């Protein structure tokens, strides 16, 4: 299988020069699939957790955004039960100049600053708005339970 | 092993040139001088134990009071002198930490033999006297250290200037031996050099651009990276590929220069260690805290390795490597290959024609880099013809490959439009 130069370059660089706190490993047989682990940012309720994600580069990439999904359960207003992520750069604000590493960095910072005003998981967002300290406690609990 | 010996053997091991070694920190002589300081302190009854108690005691007193003992540098960089300041009770003549009963100021003069220390007595409030003691040996020690450090700094300046000169010469030579207007040989050698520099940049010998370990490297790390680079060069047999002999010589000079820079880092590092060690020894044997004083007073930060790596690295990439245009400076941010044919959008961002055609097809108007609405307005006038010529000249191989890929892709699309891309079947 042959891959566009850009995908090969990105895959090489993310392995040789990884972003701190993020590991992305391309599948050996298909460079369009990546197994990703993002460490929960320090000071966030996800600290200490290692979150598994899958990333897929569609045929149209980089004209279209990569498809990314959490495999580890996360208690977060912008991440739903099946791991889908509500993040502008993955949708309308995608630009072909963005890359796998920038997308993963955005996801890392989404963990750092949840945005309950633009929710994907409605129940979590509600809980977050009603009692943020309780929601943070739950997020910590989930991190301990699922992401360790 | 004693540090003085270790220093000596390290110089030999690293093959430090004689003319550098002359400027090295004279650790042995400093150590000898330090012994004199210790002796002199003992003579005036301020040996390590006594000073230790006085200094310890000062921690417990009220912060507003001046301390029982302090140690500072006085004067300017040329005429400075370190001094010990004691606070003494007027009535008893004892230092304010009255727990010390074996020491009185009157004894100072009696005990001193040889070079007497300079003693200044003044009043510090109604109850106390302030006594400043300037030891001759102490002054000598720090003047010696100071001049050694200054000497080293001068050497370092010369070294940097020397490297700067070498880089300029190499850059000039390289420009003349790889001029693409100068025929096929030069053009071919230019591509070899490009690969060499690509490898060199990847090795990031003296300065890492990787996110995990961003910044300057230690001499040992640089050593490992340089070895890696040389091994790779041998593996790829780049030196055999040069068509012009002159380029082989330039490569050799380039490698020699890198060896020299590394040697320079080792040398300076050893000296920095020597300075740190001797100051540590001073503090240990006298209980006076000279280390921080020294760093502050002489603005000595021991960041030599860092500053040299930074400067030299910058010059190498700016002056030398730039002589050979690098593909990374001419790639399209969308497809990651050369931005050929180059289209410059109204926002001045550069992409290749193919990628912009694809963007337009997706009805996208925003520049991928700055999100200004400029894509749809672009037309034939946005083709940067000068840059296109330049790319063809400096990247003949890359532009050819890109052109072929583009043609293939267009062909494929045409087939697709006509439904001819499916496997054929017999009706």
Interface residues (C-beta under 8 A of the other chain):
Chain A: X4 X5 X6 X9 X10 X16 X17 X18 X19 X20 X62 X63 X95 X96 X97 X98
Chain B: X210 X211 X212 X333 X334 X335 X336 X337 X355 X358 X359 X362 X364 X366 X368 X369 X371
